[in-house]
């Protein structure tokens, strides 16, 4: 079985819904109903989705249909990015008229990512070249530092007089970044990073997809921090320092991501897609 059997209609549908989410969140007047900084953050996320995430999604989907494992890793990573931000739109944005569109994006991203991950797992055993160990080390270091950064904010708030201070300026009931990262994404990336260190090809392949997700998300956070700060410079949830920090994170992340994707090529076999029935 090759990845050229990826269900085209499902990928197209997710792309179409994500495009609608990005355009309407960015441009529809009066849709967003949260604090100014949080609305600016959502618009910054929508802008990066429109100009970076979706073009990468479309190009990688086309090359995945042609049989490229490298493209499928990018497609998997960008799909994970779309899933991550579907949760953000649903939980970090007060209920608005785009709610069902956000739900559709989340559901389609879950199904598409599951399918892609299974395809990558099957192909990687015969086509994947494991990245160098320093890439695995990078993944594990980022996981640890990210977890410590979030826990360094969460624990003091929970043991302090007002746990709700953790949400000051957000206008939401909980922080979906902490929920997603600590409950799912960081544990999964730790497992994939360890597998990369051990030379396990399927886990290494998914780790590379995770690097793609991290790269696009870092760009997204840099832009949404900038836009949120511009919308409300006094807000505690965004700063220009945060924008510059995540821009630097994206530049650093570019190195292991490119190295890992380039390393796929020697073992990858590009096959033409079968004729449509």
N, C-alpha and C positions, 0 to 999 in steps of 0.2 A: 504494500500500500504506500502511495506517495502523497505528499502534501498537495498535489495538484487536484486532489479530490475534496479540498476544502470547500464547504458549501458556499458558493458565490453569492446566492441571494441573501444569506444570513449576514455575510460581511458587508454587502451593499446596504442592507437595511440598517445595520448599526451605524455605518458611515452617514447615511441620510439623516437618521435621528440625531446623531451627534452634531451634524452640520446645522440642523434646525435649532438645537439647543444653543450652540455657540452664537449663531446669528441673532436669535431672539433675546438671549440673555444680554448680549452686547448692545443691541440696537433698539429693542422694543421699549418705548417710553412707558414709565410707570409700572413695569412688571416687578422689579425688585422692591422689597418692602422692609429691608433690614436697616441697621445703622449705616450711615454713609460709608464708613470704612469697609464694612463687610460687603456692601453692594459694590464698592470699587474693587474689592478683592475678587468677587464673582465675575465682574466684567474683565478684569485682567486675566483670569483663568480662561474665560471664553475667547479672549483675543489670541492667547497662545494656542488654544485648541484649534482655532480657525486657521492660524498662519503657520503653525509648526506641527501640531499633532495630526490633524487631518491630512495635510499633504503627505506626511510620512506614512500615514495609514494607507492612503490610496496607492502610492508608488510601491510600497512593500507588498500590498495585496496583489498587484499586477504581477510582480516578479515571483511571488509565492505560487501563483497559478502556473507560472512557467517552470516551477520545480526548484527554485533556489532556496536552500536551507537558510542561508544568511538573511534573505528577505523575510523568511518566515519567523526568524528570531526577532527581527525588527517589528513585524506585524504583531507578534505575541506581546512584545513589550509595550507597543503603543496601545494595544487593546487593554492591557493592564492599566495603563495611564487613563484611558477612558473610563474604565470601571472605577478607579480610585476617585476620579472627579465627579462621576455620577453620584457617588455617595456624598461628596462635598456639596453638590448642588441640592441634594435632598435634605441634608441635615444641617449644613452651615448657612442655608438660605431660608428665611421664613417662608412658610407656605404661600405660594403665589399661583398665578394662572398657568404656569409651565409645569406644575407638579406632575401631571400624568406623563408629560414628555420626558421629564427627568426619570420617572419610574421606568418608562420604556427603555431609555438608554441604559439604566442599571441592569434590567433583565436581559437585554440583548448582549451586553458586555459580559455578563456572567456566563451565558451559554457559549458565546464565541470564544472567550478565553479558555473555557474548559475544553472545547474541541481543539483549539490550537495547541494547548499544553499537551494533550494526548498525542497529537500528530508529531509534535517536536520530540516527545519522549521516544516514540517509535523510530523516528528517522535518525535521531542522534547516535544511537548505538552503532550504526554503520557509516554515518557520514560526518560525525562531529570530531573536530580536533580540540582537545581540552586546552583551555587557555593556560598560560604559565601560572605557577603557584602564587606569584605576587598579586595577580588579579583576585584569586581566592582570598588572599590576605586583605586586600583592599575591601572586598565585600564584607568580610567579618569585622574589620575595624569600623567601617561605616555603621554596621548594625549596632555594635557596642556603643559607639559615640552617640548615635541617634537615640538609642534607648536611654542612655544616661542623661542626655539633654532633656528628654520629655519627663523622665522620672524626677529630675532636678527641679522641675516646675510643679509637678503634680504632688509629690510627697509633702513638701512644705505647706502647700495649700490645704491638703487633707488633714494634716495634724495641727494646722493653725486655727484661729478663731472663726474664720469664714471661708470654708471650702469653695463657696461660690465666687470668690475673688478670682479664681482661675478663669472664669468666663467673662470678666469685666470687659465691656465694650463690644461683645460679640452678638448679644441679643438672641442667643440660642440656649437650649437646655443642656447641651453637652458639647464637647469638642471632638468632632469626627476625625481629626488628625490623630489625636492620641488614641482613640478607639481603634481605628484601622491599623495604625502602625504597630501598636503594642499587642493587639489581639491576633493579627494575621500577617501583615506584610513583613515585619522584622523577623518574626520566628521563621517564616518561610524562606526569607533570604539567608538567614543563618544556616538553615538546613541545606540550601542550595550551595552556599559558599563552602560549607564543610565538604559537600560532595565534590565540588570542583577541586578542592585541595587533595582529595583522595583519588582523583582521576576518574570519577564516575561521569561518563559522557552525557547521559540524559539530564542529570542534575546540573552539569556544567552548562549545557545548552540553555536550560531554563534560567540559570544564573545570568547568562549573557542577556537574555530577554529582560531580566530584572534590571540590569544595568541600563538598558535602553529606557525602561520606564523611569528610573531614577534621573536620568539625564533630562528627559523631556519635562518631568515634574519639577526639577530644579530650575529650569528656565521659567516654568509657569509660576513658581513661588516668587522668583525674582520680580517678575512683571506684576503679579497680583499685590506684592508688598509695595511696589512703587505706586500702583494705581490707588490702592487703599490709602496710602499716606497722602497722596495728592487730594483725595476726596475728603479726608479729615486728618490734618497734620497733628491734631491733639490726641488722636485715638491711641490707646495702648496696644492695639492689636497689629499695628504695622509701623514700619520705619524705613527710611532710606538706607539705614545701616543693614537692615534685613535684606533689602533688595540687592545691595552690593555683595553681601555675604553669600546669597544663593547664586548670584552670577558667578562668583568665584568657585562655588561648589560645582556648578555646571561645567565650568572650564576644566576643573580637575577631573570630573567624571568623564569628560570626553576622551581622555587618554585610555583608560582601561576598556571603555566601550569600543572605541575604534580598533584597538589592538585585538580584542576578543573577536570582533566581527571579521576582521581581516584574516584571523587564524582559522576561520571556518572554511575558507575557500579551498585549501589543498585537498580536503576530503569530500567536499560537497560535489554532488553530481547534479547538473541542471538537466532536467528532462522536459520535453514539450508537454503541454497539457493535452489530455486526450480530447478528441473531438466531442463537441456537445451532442447530446442525444435529443 
